[in-house]
């Protein structure tokens, strides 16, 4: 934890947090406006990443069977092996750095919250590995393979949601405490 704390001390300035937010969301915007629509146009459904509640074997088969060679290559790069490597990392670093400014770092709960965004990142990477194996047909699609990949997708979403909600709650608390102090000082 001390390594993470030391690292977050360097990335938790307001300027760093702002840069991380902008970079991560520029990548998200490029995926939403560029890569996902291209892939969607070919396969006719949203990609694995955009299935927050998971997916079934039949859904995975639709994606794998509808990918032509050029869309498959495009899905591999830039989507899975470039954009979807940088986005989870930058988002996790943004969320954890922002939380670092609010949480009590000497408590187990505070320390756990700082790790949550990186858990989301880890599950996103595991999901990407599964997706690469499925779309490249390196493994046979099976119920268990898709279930595992789907589980990683769901866990990625759950941990990302927890991190955003925690950040929102801490930010709201910070704002309310600030308003309360201002009202007390203005009496």
C-alpha angles and dihedrals in degrees: 000000000000090000090053091045092050090048094047091050086064095046101040100082113117090246093052092046090050092049092048091049093050095045095046093047094046087057090047090049092051090051093048095045101033121017103030094050092050092050092042091052090058101040099034095225136068117278123257092264092061095057103092093176094048131248142256133241091257091053091050090049090054091055096044094044095046097051114104120201097265093047090046090054091046091049089052093046129051096002108049103021100038117016095033090049096052099038098059091044095049093042092050091048091048094048095044093045091050092047088049089067092056112031127085099247095197093067128082090233093052092047091048091052090055090057096047096083090051090051087055089050091050093051090047090054091048089050090051091052090051092047092050090050091048099046093042088051090230086138131034113254108248136163091254094049092050091043090055093047090045090050090054089051092051094046091049089055095044095051092043089051091049091051094049093046091048091049091048092048093049091046092050091047090050090051094047093048089049092051091047092051091048091052091049092049092049094058 
